[in-house]
């Protein structure tokens, strides 16, 4: 499994863990988790994956990552 695939899997697992709370609560919590626990190299790799289309990301993970990117801009 390549690194982007592994990061997609990890982001999707986080999204699934928070999904039961509903999108409005889950997306910020997913974003907070990624910001708090992923190192900068992981974040840079997933950011590049999102910029390339974000293939395979759970919709909640994709929204959380978009929120992180928007906050960084």
LUMLUMDREN-2810 file (N, C-alpha, C; in Angstrom, 1 decimal):
<atoms>
<atom><aa>X</aa><ch>A</ch><at>N</at><xx>0.8</xx><yy>-1.2</yy><zz>0.0</zz></atom>
<atom><aa>X</aa><ch>A</ch><at>CA</at><xx>0.0</xx><yy>0.0</yy><zz>0.0</zz></atom>
<atom><aa>X</aa><ch>A</ch><at>C</at><xx>0.9</xx><yy>1.2</yy><zz>0.0</zz></atom>
<atom><aa>X</aa><ch>A</ch><at>N</at><xx>0.7</xx><yy>2.1</yy><zz>-1.0</zz></atom>
<atom><aa>X</aa><ch>A</ch><at>CA</at><xx>1.5</xx><yy>3.3</yy><zz>-1.0</zz></atom>
<atom><aa>X</aa><ch>A</ch><at>C</at><xx>1.1</xx><yy>4.3</yy><zz>0.1</zz></atom>
<atom><aa>X</aa><ch>A</ch><at>N</at><xx>1.9</xx><yy>5.3</yy><zz>0.3</zz></atom>
<atom><aa>X</aa><ch>A</ch><at>CA</at><xx>1.7</xx><yy>6.2</yy><zz>1.4</zz></atom>
<atom><aa>X</aa><ch>A</ch><at>C</at><xx>0.4</xx><yy>7.0</yy><zz>1.3</zz></atom>
<atom><aa>X</aa><ch>A</ch><at>N</at><xx>0.0</xx><yy>7.5</yy><zz>0.1</zz></atom>
<atom><aa>X</aa><ch>A</ch><at>CA</at><xx>-1.3</xx><yy>8.2</yy><zz>0.0</zz></atom>
<atom><aa>X</aa><ch>A</ch><at>C</at><xx>-2.4</xx><yy>7.2</yy><zz>0.3</zz></atom>
<atom><aa>X</aa><ch>A</ch><at>N</at><xx>-2.3</xx><yy>6.0</yy><zz>-0.2</zz></atom>
<atom><aa>X</aa><ch>A</ch><at>CA</at><xx>-3.4</xx><yy>5.0</yy><zz>0.1</zz></atom>
<atom><aa>X</aa><ch>A</ch><at>C</at><xx>-3.5</xx><yy>4.8</yy><zz>1.6</zz></atom>
<atom><aa>X</aa><ch>A</ch><at>N</at><xx>-2.4</xx><yy>4.7</yy><zz>2.3</zz></atom>
<atom><aa>X</aa><ch>A</ch><at>CA</at><xx>-2.5</xx><yy>4.5</yy><zz>3.7</zz></atom>
<atom><aa>X</aa><ch>A</ch><at>C</at><xx>-3.1</xx><yy>5.7</yy><zz>4.4</zz></atom>
<atom><aa>X</aa><ch>A</ch><at>N</at><xx>-2.7</xx><yy>6.9</yy><zz>4.0</zz></atom>
<atom><aa>X</aa><ch>A</ch><at>CA</at><xx>-3.3</xx><yy>8.1</yy><zz>4.6</zz></atom>
<atom><aa>X</aa><ch>A</ch><at>C</at><xx>-4.8</xx><yy>8.2</yy><zz>4.3</zz></atom>
<atom><aa>X</aa><ch>A</ch><at>N</at><xx>-5.2</xx><yy>7.8</yy><zz>3.1</zz></atom>
<atom><aa>X</aa><ch>A</ch><at>CA</at><xx>-6.6</xx><yy>7.8</yy><zz>2.8</zz></atom>
<atom><aa>X</aa><ch>A</ch><at>C</at><xx>-7.3</xx><yy>6.9</yy><zz>3.7</zz></atom>
<atom><aa>X</aa><ch>A</ch><at>N</at><xx>-6.8</xx><yy>5.7</yy><zz>3.9</zz></atom>
<atom><aa>X</aa><ch>A</ch><at>CA</at><xx>-7.4</xx><yy>4.7</yy><zz>4.8</zz></atom>
<atom><aa>X</aa><ch>A</ch><at>C</at><xx>-7.5</xx><yy>5.2</yy><zz>6.2</zz></atom>
<atom><aa>X</aa><ch>A</ch><at>N</at><xx>-6.4</xx><yy>5.9</yy><zz>6.7</zz></atom>
<atom><aa>X</aa><ch>A</ch><at>CA</at><xx>-6.5</xx><yy>6.4</yy><zz>8.0</zz></atom>
<atom><aa>X</aa><ch>A</ch><at>C</at><xx>-7.5</xx><yy>7.6</yy><zz>8.1</zz></atom>
<atom><aa>X</aa><ch>A</ch><at>N</at><xx>-7.6</xx><yy>8.5</yy><zz>7.2</zz></atom>
<atom><aa>X</aa><ch>A</ch><at>CA</at><xx>-8.5</xx><yy>9.5</yy><zz>7.2</zz></atom>
<atom><aa>X</aa><ch>A</ch><at>C</at><xx>-10.0</xx><yy>9.0</yy><zz>7.2</zz></atom>
<atom><aa>X</aa><ch>A</ch><at>N</at><xx>-10.2</xx><yy>8.0</yy><zz>6.4</zz></atom>
<atom><aa>X</aa><ch>A</ch><at>CA</at><xx>-11.5</xx><yy>7.3</yy><zz>6.3</zz></atom>
<atom><aa>X</aa><ch>A</ch><at>C</at><xx>-11.9</xx><yy>6.7</yy><zz>7.6</zz></atom>
<atom><aa>X</aa><ch>A</ch><at>N</at><xx>-10.9</xx><yy>6.0</yy><zz>8.3</zz></atom>
<atom><aa>X</aa><ch>A</ch><at>CA</at><xx>-11.2</xx><yy>5.4</yy><zz>9.6</zz></atom>
<atom><aa>X</aa><ch>A</ch><at>C</at><xx>-11.6</xx><yy>6.5</yy><zz>10.6</zz></atom>
<atom><aa>X</aa><ch>A</ch><at>N</at><xx>-10.9</xx><yy>7.6</yy><zz>10.6</zz></atom>
<atom><aa>X</aa><ch>A</ch><at>CA</at><xx>-11.3</xx><yy>8.7</yy><zz>11.5</zz></atom>
<atom><aa>X</aa><ch>A</ch><at>C</at><xx>-12.7</xx><yy>9.2</yy><zz>11.1</zz></atom>
<atom><aa>X</aa><ch>A</ch><at>N</at><xx>-13.0</xx><yy>9.4</yy><zz>9.8</zz></atom>
<atom><aa>X</aa><ch>A</ch><at>CA</at><xx>-14.3</xx><yy>9.8</yy><zz>9.4</zz></atom>
<atom><aa>X</aa><ch>A</ch><at>C</at><xx>-15.4</xx><yy>8.9</yy><zz>9.9</zz></atom>
<atom><aa>X</aa><ch>A</ch><at>N</at><xx>-15.1</xx><yy>7.6</yy><zz>9.7</zz></atom>
<atom><aa>X</aa><ch>A</ch><at>CA</at><xx>-16.1</xx><yy>6.6</yy><zz>10.2</zz></atom>
<atom><aa>X</aa><ch>A</ch><at>C</at><xx>-16.3</xx><yy>6.6</yy><zz>11.7</zz></atom>
<atom><aa>X</aa><ch>A</ch><at>N</at><xx>-15.3</xx><yy>6.9</yy><zz>12.4</zz></atom>
<atom><aa>X</aa><ch>A</ch><at>CA</at><xx>-15.4</xx><yy>7.0</yy><zz>13.9</zz></atom>
<atom><aa>X</aa><ch>A</ch><at>C</at><xx>-16.3</xx><yy>8.1</yy><zz>14.3</zz></atom>
<atom><aa>X</aa><ch>A</ch><at>N</at><xx>-16.3</xx><yy>9.2</yy><zz>13.6</zz></atom>
<atom><aa>X</aa><ch>A</ch><at>CA</at><xx>-17.1</xx><yy>10.4</yy><zz>13.9</zz></atom>
<atom><aa>X</aa><ch>A</ch><at>C</at><xx>-18.4</xx><yy>10.5</yy><zz>13.2</zz></atom>
<atom><aa>X</aa><ch>A</ch><at>N</at><xx>-18.6</xx><yy>9.7</yy><zz>12.2</zz></atom>
<atom><aa>X</aa><ch>A</ch><at>CA</at><xx>-19.8</xx><yy>9.8</yy><zz>11.3</zz></atom>
<atom><aa>X</aa><ch>A</ch><at>C</at><xx>-21.1</xx><yy>9.7</yy><zz>12.0</zz></atom>
<atom><aa>X</aa><ch>A</ch><at>N</at><xx>-21.2</xx><yy>8.9</yy><zz>13.0</zz></atom>
<atom><aa>X</aa><ch>A</ch><at>CA</at><xx>-22.5</xx><yy>8.8</yy><zz>13.7</zz></atom>
<atom><aa>X</aa><ch>A</ch><at>C</at><xx>-23.0</xx><yy>10.1</yy><zz>14.4</zz></atom>
<atom><aa>X</aa><ch>A</ch><at>N</at><xx>-22.1</xx><yy>11.0</yy><zz>14.5</zz></atom>
<atom><aa>X</aa><ch>A</ch><at>CA</at><xx>-22.5</xx><yy>12.3</yy><zz>15.2</zz></atom>
<atom><aa>X</aa><ch>A</ch><at>C</at><xx>-23.1</xx><yy>13.2</yy><zz>14.2</zz></atom>
<atom><aa>X</aa><ch>A</ch><at>N</at><xx>-23.2</xx><yy>12.9</yy><zz>12.9</zz></atom>
<atom><aa>X</aa><ch>A</ch><at>CA</at><xx>-23.7</xx><yy>13.8</yy><zz>11.9</zz></atom>
<atom><aa>X</aa><ch>A</ch><at>C</at><xx>-22.7</xx><yy>14.7</yy><zz>11.4</zz></atom>
<atom><aa>X</aa><ch>A</ch><at>N</at><xx>-22.9</xx><yy>15.1</yy><zz>10.1</zz></atom>
<atom><aa>X</aa><ch>A</ch><at>CA</at><xx>-21.9</xx><yy>15.9</yy><zz>9.4</zz></atom>
<atom><aa>X</aa><ch>A</ch><at>C</at><xx>-21.5</xx><yy>17.2</yy><zz>10.1</zz></atom>
<atom><aa>X</aa><ch>A</ch><at>N</at><xx>-22.5</xx><yy>17.9</yy><zz>10.7</zz></atom>
<atom><aa>X</aa><ch>A</ch><at>CA</at><xx>-22.1</xx><yy>19.2</yy><zz>11.3</zz></atom>
<atom><aa>X</aa><ch>A</ch><at>C</at><xx>-21.2</xx><yy>19.1</yy><zz>12.5</zz></atom>
<atom><aa>X</aa><ch>A</ch><at>N</at><xx>-21.3</xx><yy>18.0</yy><zz>13.2</zz></atom>
<atom><aa>X</aa><ch>A</ch><at>CA</at><xx>-20.4</xx><yy>17.8</yy><zz>14.4</zz></atom>
<atom><aa>X</aa><ch>A</ch><at>C</at><xx>-19.1</xx><yy>17.0</yy><zz>13.9</zz></atom>
<atom><aa>X</aa><ch>A</ch><at>N</at><xx>-19.3</xx><yy>16.1</yy><zz>13.0</zz></atom>
<atom><aa>X</aa><ch>A</ch><at>CA</at><xx>-18.2</xx><yy>15.2</yy><zz>12.6</zz></atom>
<atom><aa>X</aa><ch>A</ch><at>C</at><xx>-17.1</xx><yy>15.9</yy><zz>11.9</zz></atom>
<atom><aa>X</aa><ch>A</ch><at>N</at><xx>-17.4</xx><yy>16.8</yy><zz>10.9</zz></atom>
<atom><aa>X</aa><ch>A</ch><at>CA</at><xx>-16.4</xx><yy>17.4</yy><zz>10.1</zz></atom>
<atom><aa>X</aa><ch>A</ch><at>C</at><xx>-15.4</xx><yy>18.2</yy><zz>10.9</zz></atom>
<atom><aa>X</aa><ch>A</ch><at>N</at><xx>-15.8</xx><yy>19.1</yy><zz>11.9</zz></atom>
<atom><aa>X</aa><ch>A</ch><at>CA</at><xx>-14.8</xx><yy>19.8</yy><zz>12.7</zz></atom>
<atom><aa>X</aa><ch>A</ch><at>C</at><xx>-14.0</xx><yy>18.9</yy><zz>13.6</zz></atom>
<atom><aa>X</aa><ch>A</ch><at>N</at><xx>-14.6</xx><yy>17.8</yy><zz>14.1</zz></atom>
<atom><aa>X</aa><ch>A</ch><at>CA</at><xx>-13.9</xx><yy>16.9</yy><zz>14.9</zz></atom>
<atom><aa>X</aa><ch>A</ch><at>C</at><xx>-12.8</xx><yy>16.1</yy><zz>14.1</zz></atom>
<atom><aa>X</aa><ch>A</ch><at>N</at><xx>-13.2</xx><yy>15.7</yy><zz>12.9</zz></atom>
<atom><aa>X</aa><ch>A</ch><at>CA</at><xx>-12.2</xx><yy>15.0</yy><zz>12.1</zz></atom>
<atom><aa>X</aa><ch>A</ch><at>C</at><xx>-11.1</xx><yy>15.9</yy><zz>11.8</zz></atom>
<atom><aa>X</aa><ch>A</ch><at>N</at><xx>-11.4</xx><yy>17.2</yy><zz>11.4</zz></atom>
<atom><aa>X</aa><ch>A</ch><at>CA</at><xx>-10.3</xx><yy>18.1</yy><zz>11.1</zz></atom>
<atom><aa>X</aa><ch>A</ch><at>C</at><xx>-9.4</xx><yy>18.4</yy><zz>12.3</zz></atom>
<atom><aa>X</aa><ch>A</ch><at>N</at><xx>-10.0</xx><yy>18.5</yy><zz>13.5</zz></atom>
<atom><aa>X</aa><ch>A</ch><at>CA</at><xx>-9.3</xx><yy>18.7</yy><zz>14.7</zz></atom>
<atom><aa>X</aa><ch>A</ch><at>C</at><xx>-8.4</xx><yy>17.5</yy><zz>15.0</zz></atom>
<atom><aa>X</aa><ch>A</ch><at>N</at><xx>-8.9</xx><yy>16.3</yy><zz>14.8</zz></atom>
<atom><aa>X</aa><ch>A</ch><at>CA</at><xx>-8.1</xx><yy>15.1</yy><zz>15.0</zz></atom>
<atom><aa>X</aa><ch>A</ch><at>C</at><xx>-6.9</xx><yy>15.1</yy><zz>14.1</zz></atom>
<atom><aa>X</aa><ch>A</ch><at>N</at><xx>-7.1</xx><yy>15.4</yy><zz>12.8</zz></atom>
<atom><aa>X</aa><ch>A</ch><at>CA</at><xx>-6.0</xx><yy>15.3</yy><zz>11.9</zz></atom>
<atom><aa>X</aa><ch>A</ch><at>C</at><xx>-4.9</xx><yy>16.4</yy><zz>12.2</zz></atom>
<atom><aa>X</aa><ch>A</ch><at>N</at><xx>-5.4</xx><yy>17.6</yy><zz>12.5</zz></atom>
<atom><aa>X</aa><ch>A</ch><at>CA</at><xx>-4.4</xx><yy>18.7</yy><zz>12.9</zz></atom>
<atom><aa>X</aa><ch>A</ch><at>C</at><xx>-3.6</xx><yy>18.3</yy><zz>14.2</zz></atom>
<atom><aa>X</aa><ch>A</ch><at>N</at><xx>-4.3</xx><yy>17.7</yy><zz>15.1</zz></atom>
<atom><aa>X</aa><ch>A</ch><at>CA</at><xx>-3.7</xx><yy>17.4</yy><zz>16.4</zz></atom>
<atom><aa>X</aa><ch>A</ch><at>C</at><xx>-2.7</xx><yy>16.3</yy><zz>16.3</zz></atom>
<atom><aa>X</aa><ch>A</ch><at>N</at><xx>-3.0</xx><yy>15.2</yy><zz>15.5</zz></atom>
<atom><aa>X</aa><ch>A</ch><at>CA</at><xx>-2.3</xx><yy>14.0</yy><zz>15.6</zz></atom>
<atom><aa>X</aa><ch>A</ch><at>C</at><xx>-1.4</xx><yy>13.6</yy><zz>14.4</zz></atom>
<atom><aa>X</aa><ch>A</ch><at>N</at><xx>-1.6</xx><yy>14.3</yy><zz>13.3</zz></atom>
<atom><aa>X</aa><ch>A</ch><at>CA</at><xx>-0.8</xx><yy>13.9</yy><zz>12.1</zz></atom>
<atom><aa>X</aa><ch>A</ch><at>C</at><xx>0.4</xx><yy>14.9</yy><zz>12.0</zz></atom>
<atom><aa>X</aa><ch>A</ch><at>N</at><xx>1.5</xx><yy>14.3</yy><zz>11.7</zz></atom>
<atom><aa>X</aa><ch>A</ch><at>CA</at><xx>2.7</xx><yy>15.1</yy><zz>11.6</zz></atom>
<atom><aa>X</aa><ch>A</ch><at>C</at><xx>2.7</xx><yy>15.9</yy><zz>10.3</zz></atom>
<atom><aa>X</aa><ch>A</ch><at>N</at><xx>3.5</xx><yy>16.9</yy><zz>10.1</zz></atom>
<atom><aa>X</aa><ch>A</ch><at>CA</at><xx>3.5</xx><yy>17.8</yy><zz>8.9</zz></atom>
<atom><aa>X</aa><ch>A</ch><at>C</at><xx>3.7</xx><yy>17.0</yy><zz>7.6</zz></atom>
<atom><aa>X</aa><ch>A</ch><at>N</at><xx>4.5</xx><yy>16.0</yy><zz>7.7</zz></atom>
<atom><aa>X</aa><ch>A</ch><at>CA</at><xx>4.8</xx><yy>15.2</yy><zz>6.4</zz></atom>
<atom><aa>X</aa><ch>A</ch><at>C</at><xx>3.5</xx><yy>14.5</yy><zz>6.0</zz></atom>
<atom><aa>X</aa><ch>A</ch><at>N</at><xx>2.8</xx><yy>13.9</yy><zz>6.9</zz></atom>
<atom><aa>X</aa><ch>A</ch><at>CA</at><xx>1.5</xx><yy>13.3</yy><zz>6.6</zz></atom>
<atom><aa>X</aa><ch>A</ch><at>C</at><xx>0.5</xx><yy>14.3</yy><zz>6.1</zz></atom>
<atom><aa>X</aa><ch>A</ch><at>N</at><xx>0.4</xx><yy>15.4</yy><zz>6.7</zz></atom>
<atom><aa>X</aa><ch>A</ch><at>CA</at><xx>-0.5</xx><yy>16.5</yy><zz>6.3</zz></atom>
<atom><aa>X</aa><ch>A</ch><at>C</at><xx>-0.2</xx><yy>16.9</yy><zz>4.8</zz></atom>
<atom><aa>X</aa><ch>A</ch><at>N</at><xx>1.1</xx><yy>17.1</yy><zz>4.6</zz></atom>
<atom><aa>X</aa><ch>A</ch><at>CA</at><xx>1.6</xx><yy>17.5</yy><zz>3.2</zz></atom>
<atom><aa>X</aa><ch>A</ch><at>C</at><xx>1.2</xx><yy>16.5</yy><zz>2.2</zz></atom>
<atom><aa>X</aa><ch>A</ch><at>N</at><xx>1.4</xx><yy>15.2</yy><zz>2.5</zz></atom>
<atom><aa>X</aa><ch>A</ch><at>CA</at><xx>1.0</xx><yy>14.2</yy><zz>1.5</zz></atom>
<atom><aa>X</aa><ch>A</ch><at>C</at><xx>-0.5</xx><yy>14.1</yy><zz>1.3</zz></atom>
<atom><aa>X</aa><ch>A</ch><at>N</at><xx>-1.3</xx><yy>14.2</yy><zz>2.4</zz></atom>
<atom><aa>X</aa><ch>A</ch><at>CA</at><xx>-2.7</xx><yy>14.1</yy><zz>2.1</zz></atom>
<atom><aa>X</aa><ch>A</ch><at>C</at><xx>-3.2</xx><yy>15.4</yy><zz>1.5</zz></atom>
<atom><aa>X</aa><ch>A</ch><at>N</at><xx>-2.6</xx><yy>16.5</yy><zz>1.7</zz></atom>
<atom><aa>X</aa><ch>A</ch><at>CA</at><xx>-3.0</xx><yy>17.8</yy><zz>1.0</zz></atom>
<atom><aa>X</aa><ch>A</ch><at>C</at><xx>-2.7</xx><yy>17.6</yy><zz>-0.5</zz></atom>
<atom><aa>X</aa><ch>A</ch><at>N</at><xx>-1.6</xx><yy>17.0</yy><zz>-0.8</zz></atom>
<atom><aa>X</aa><ch>A</ch><at>CA</at><xx>-1.3</xx><yy>16.8</yy><zz>-2.2</zz></atom>
<atom><aa>X</aa><ch>A</ch><at>C</at><xx>-2.3</xx><yy>15.9</yy><zz>-2.8</zz></atom>
<atom><aa>X</aa><ch>A</ch><at>N</at><xx>-2.7</xx><yy>14.9</yy><zz>-2.1</zz></atom>
<atom><aa>X</aa><ch>A</ch><at>CA</at><xx>-3.7</xx><yy>13.9</yy><zz>-2.6</zz></atom>
<atom><aa>X</aa><ch>A</ch><at>C</at><xx>-5.0</xx><yy>14.6</yy><zz>-2.8</zz></atom>
<atom><aa>X</aa><ch>A</ch><at>N</at><xx>-5.4</xx><yy>15.4</yy><zz>-1.9</zz></atom>
<atom><aa>X</aa><ch>A</ch><at>CA</at><xx>-6.7</xx><yy>16.2</yy><zz>-2.1</zz></atom>
<atom><aa>X</aa><ch>A</ch><at>C</at><xx>-6.6</xx><yy>17.1</yy><zz>-3.3</zz></atom>
<atom><aa>X</aa><ch>A</ch><at>N</at><xx>-5.4</xx><yy>17.8</yy><zz>-3.5</zz></atom>
<atom><aa>X</aa><ch>A</ch><at>CA</at><xx>-5.2</xx><yy>18.7</yy><zz>-4.6</zz></atom>
<atom><aa>X</aa><ch>A</ch><at>C</at><xx>-5.3</xx><yy>17.9</yy><zz>-5.9</zz></atom>
<atom><aa>X</aa><ch>A</ch><at>N</at><xx>-4.9</xx><yy>16.6</yy><zz>-5.9</zz></atom>
<atom><aa>X</aa><ch>A</ch><at>CA</at><xx>-5.0</xx><yy>15.8</yy><zz>-7.1</zz></atom>
<atom><aa>X</aa><ch>A</ch><at>C</at><xx>-6.3</xx><yy>15.1</yy><zz>-7.3</zz></atom>
<atom><aa>X</aa><ch>A</ch><at>N</at><xx>-7.3</xx><yy>15.5</yy><zz>-6.5</zz></atom>
<atom><aa>X</aa><ch>A</ch><at>CA</at><xx>-8.7</xx><yy>15.0</yy><zz>-6.7</zz></atom>
<atom><aa>X</aa><ch>A</ch><at>C</at><xx>-9.2</xx><yy>14.2</yy><zz>-5.5</zz></atom>
<atom><aa>X</aa><ch>A</ch><at>N</at><xx>-8.4</xx><yy>13.8</yy><zz>-4.6</zz></atom>
<atom><aa>X</aa><ch>A</ch><at>CA</at><xx>-8.8</xx><yy>13.2</yy><zz>-3.3</zz></atom>
<atom><aa>X</aa><ch>A</ch><at>C</at><xx>-9.5</xx><yy>11.8</yy><zz>-3.5</zz></atom>
<atom><aa>X</aa><ch>A</ch><at>N</at><xx>-9.0</xx><yy>11.1</yy><zz>-4.5</zz></atom>
<atom><aa>X</aa><ch>A</ch><at>CA</at><xx>-9.6</xx><yy>9.8</yy><zz>-4.8</zz></atom>
<atom><aa>X</aa><ch>A</ch><at>C</at><xx>-9.7</xx><yy>8.9</yy><zz>-3.6</zz></atom>
<atom><aa>X</aa><ch>A</ch><at>N</at><xx>-10.8</xx><yy>8.3</yy><zz>-3.3</zz></atom>
<atom><aa>X</aa><ch>A</ch><at>CA</at><xx>-11.0</xx><yy>7.3</yy><zz>-2.3</zz></atom>
<atom><aa>X</aa><ch>A</ch><at>C</at><xx>-11.3</xx><yy>7.8</yy><zz>-0.9</zz></atom>
<atom><aa>X</aa><ch>A</ch><at>N</at><xx>-11.4</xx><yy>9.1</yy><zz>-0.8</zz></atom>
<atom><aa>X</aa><ch>A</ch><at>CA</at><xx>-11.7</xx><yy>9.7</yy><zz>0.5</zz></atom>
<atom><aa>X</aa><ch>A</ch><at>C</at><xx>-13.2</xx><yy>9.6</yy><zz>0.8</zz></atom>
<atom><aa>X</aa><ch>A</ch><at>N</at><xx>-13.5</xx><yy>9.3</yy><zz>2.0</zz></atom>
<atom><aa>X</aa><ch>A</ch><at>CA</at><xx>-14.9</xx><yy>9.3</yy><zz>2.5</zz></atom>
<atom><aa>X</aa><ch>A</ch><at>C</at><xx>-15.3</xx><yy>10.8</yy><zz>2.4</zz></atom>
<atom><aa>X</aa><ch>A</ch><at>N</at><xx>-16.6</xx><yy>11.0</yy><zz>2.1</zz></atom>
<atom><aa>X</aa><ch>A</ch><at>CA</at><xx>-17.0</xx><yy>12.4</yy><zz>1.9</zz></atom>
<atom><aa>X</aa><ch>A</ch><at>C</at><xx>-16.8</xx><yy>13.3</yy><zz>3.2</zz></atom>
<atom><aa>X</aa><ch>A</ch><at>N</at><xx>-16.9</xx><yy>12.7</yy><zz>4.4</zz></atom>
<atom><aa>X</aa><ch>A</ch><at>CA</at><xx>-16.7</xx><yy>13.5</yy><zz>5.6</zz></atom>
<atom><aa>X</aa><ch>A</ch><at>C</at><xx>-15.2</xx><yy>13.8</yy><zz>5.7</zz></atom>
<atom><aa>X</aa><ch>A</ch><at>N</at><xx>-14.3</xx><yy>12.9</yy><zz>5.4</zz></atom>
<atom><aa>X</aa><ch>A</ch><at>CA</at><xx>-12.9</xx><yy>13.1</yy><zz>5.4</zz></atom>
<atom><aa>X</aa><ch>A</ch><at>C</at><xx>-12.5</xx><yy>14.2</yy><zz>4.4</zz></atom>
<atom><aa>X</aa><ch>A</ch><at>N</at><xx>-13.1</xx><yy>14.1</yy><zz>3.2</zz></atom>
<atom><aa>X</aa><ch>A</ch><at>CA</at><xx>-12.8</xx><yy>15.1</yy><zz>2.2</zz></atom>
<atom><aa>X</aa><ch>A</ch><at>C</at><xx>-13.2</xx><yy>16.5</yy><zz>2.7</zz></atom>
<atom><aa>X</aa><ch>A</ch><at>N</at><xx>-14.4</xx><yy>16.6</yy><zz>3.3</zz></atom>
<atom><aa>X</aa><ch>A</ch><at>CA</at><xx>-14.8</xx><yy>17.9</yy><zz>3.8</zz></atom>
<atom><aa>X</aa><ch>A</ch><at>C</at><xx>-13.9</xx><yy>18.4</yy><zz>4.9</zz></atom>
<atom><aa>X</aa><ch>A</ch><at>N</at><xx>-13.5</xx><yy>17.5</yy><zz>5.8</zz></atom>
<atom><aa>X</aa><ch>A</ch><at>CA</at><xx>-12.6</xx><yy>18.0</yy><zz>6.9</zz></atom>
<atom><aa>X</aa><ch>A</ch><at>C</at><xx>-11.3</xx><yy>18.4</yy><zz>6.3</zz></atom>
<atom><aa>X</aa><ch>A</ch><at>N</at><xx>-10.7</xx><yy>17.7</yy><zz>5.4</zz></atom>
<atom><aa>X</aa><ch>A</ch><at>CA</at><xx>-9.5</xx><yy>18.1</yy><zz>4.8</zz></atom>
<atom><aa>X</aa><ch>A</ch><at>C</at><xx>-9.6</xx><yy>19.4</yy><zz>4.0</zz></atom>
<atom><aa>X</aa><ch>A</ch><at>N</at><xx>-10.7</xx><yy>19.7</yy><zz>3.4</zz></atom>
<atom><aa>X</aa><ch>A</ch><at>CA</at><xx>-10.9</xx><yy>20.9</yy><zz>2.7</zz></atom>
<atom><aa>X</aa><ch>A</ch><at>C</at><xx>-11.0</xx><yy>22.1</yy><zz>3.7</zz></atom>
<atom><aa>X</aa><ch>A</ch><at>N</at><xx>-11.6</xx><yy>21.8</yy><zz>4.9</zz></atom>
<atom><aa>X</aa><ch>A</ch><at>CA</at><xx>-11.7</xx><yy>22.8</yy><zz>5.9</zz></atom>
<atom><aa>X</aa><ch>A</ch><at>C</at><xx>-10.3</xx><yy>23.1</yy><zz>6.5</zz></atom>
<atom><aa>X</aa><ch>A</ch><at>N</at><xx>-9.5</xx><yy>22.1</yy><zz>6.6</zz></atom>
<atom><aa>X</aa><ch>A</ch><at>CA</at><xx>-8.1</xx><yy>22.3</yy><zz>7.1</zz></atom>
<atom><aa>X</aa><ch>A</ch><at>C</at><xx>-7.3</xx><yy>23.2</yy><zz>6.1</zz></atom>
<atom><aa>X</aa><ch>A</ch><at>N</at><xx>-7.5</xx><yy>22.8</yy><zz>4.8</zz></atom>
<atom><aa>X</aa><ch>A</ch><at>CA</at><xx>-6.8</xx><yy>23.6</yy><zz>3.7</zz></atom>
<atom><aa>X</aa><ch>A</ch><at>C</at><xx>-7.2</xx><yy>25.0</yy><zz>3.7</zz></atom>
<atom><aa>X</aa><ch>A</ch><at>N</at><xx>-8.5</xx><yy>25.3</yy><zz>3.8</zz></atom>
<atom><aa>X</aa><ch>A</ch><at>CA</at><xx>-9.1</xx><yy>26.6</yy><zz>3.8</zz></atom>
<atom><aa>X</aa><ch>A</ch><at>C</at><xx>-8.6</xx><yy>27.4</yy><zz>5.0</zz></atom>
<atom><aa>X</aa><ch>A</ch><at>N</at><xx>-8.5</xx><yy>26.8</yy><zz>6.1</zz></atom>
<atom><aa>X</aa><ch>A</ch><at>CA</at><xx>-8.0</xx><yy>27.5</yy><zz>7.3</zz></atom>
<atom><aa>X</aa><ch>A</ch><at>C</at><xx>-6.5</xx><yy>27.9</yy><zz>7.2</zz></atom>
<atom><aa>X</aa><ch>A</ch><at>N</at><xx>-5.7</xx><yy>27.1</yy><zz>6.4</zz></atom>
<atom><aa>X</aa><ch>A</ch><at>CA</at><xx>-4.3</xx><yy>27.3</yy><zz>6.2</zz></atom>
<atom><aa>X</aa><ch>A</ch><at>C</at><xx>-4.1</xx><yy>28.4</yy><zz>5.2</zz></atom>
<atom><aa>X</aa><ch>A</ch><at>N</at><xx>-5.0</xx><yy>28.7</yy><zz>4.3</zz></atom>
<atom><aa>X</aa><ch>A</ch><at>CA</at><xx>-4.8</xx><yy>29.6</yy><zz>3.2</zz></atom>
<atom><aa>X</aa><ch>A</ch><at>C</at><xx>-4.9</xx><yy>31.1</yy><zz>3.7</zz></atom>
</atoms>
